[in-house]
């Protein structure tokens, strides 16, 4: 029993009550803090004070604060090869404790597998250290969104340190700095700080990715972080025209991806066959669609349609799982596959809507668009139990569905689910993004109507879309229609 160990404080009162030596009722928040309308920090938490024989270790008072409950033993840090440094050892231990959270709703693993390699890199980059400090300070309060002042303080410090590193030509090109930018974007989404003087972090990541020397990538960490960060850059580029990446870059990243996949066991699980260079063209297609793009868009749409069919069948045959066991490996695997499927049909819906913008009379595309919208809403409802982190991808998929939906009843349903998801990351204006995307799609429809001759855009003959939907009903699955 920790409470009866010598030297362990018996009080679990909050910091404010302990400071003035008042009895605390240990509620969250406690009655005194609620009455005085002040932040209640540390209520109900057991405090520990450890003394280390190691002369190089940090003092107990400074190294172990009120979040000591999430920090594992020093043995855990040693097992990952963490050097006994000051203060990186304490910081690494805090990060390891956060990474050890396996509840899918709050697991940091959602942000990328490479995060597990960060602890051993601490102590070498001020920008990375400051970013991790901001992360581990904010993380214990993430689920309640009632962040203490020190979380905001460390976030501000991470921004200042990052600016200094970006001014150093050597540091700016390092994987540590790139990782620091990514971690700061995570903190930004939690804290809702989108009014910083620093330019869009998506733009900053894109700039640093352009500077990457692919000939010198010699570690899995560097490879994984570049692959991981390329995807959010593509997504932000869809709604941020300031992000411009050369096709050569995406081809180099695609080559890295193929090398990574060779070493992984795919287990014959159906996955999307659409390559990264094709996905990288989505922002350009959305921002500046031309008739010359249609053959490539139609071909990509066919592939995605086929992929979504195979992935849907695989999900339908998945053994039943108890969704209440949020730390279960099986539940985590299923949720990841659900995410993959939802993202694939969202990509398909984007291409479908671009094609419908130029060929509004095509009934096959209209039927499939309705199906994709319904599927996205269904998957959003199924993934709701994994919120917030385990379903963080859903809001963007709902944005696309909202922008693409034509039926008023379907649009109202999407709007309701999107409004519900908005509460997870309140400062991200998902509805504004949906409105922008819908206006973009509508602009192409107007252009198509003004330029069409006999129902065909001026750029040439449209691809032939035919279907036999006599047995589809009102909501057919993609496999019931054929696009040729």
Order of alpha helices (4+ residues) and beta strands (2+ residues): alpha-alpha-alpha-alpha-alpha-alpha-alpha-alpha-alpha-alpha-alpha-alpha-alpha-alpha-alpha-alpha-alpha-alpha-alpha-alpha
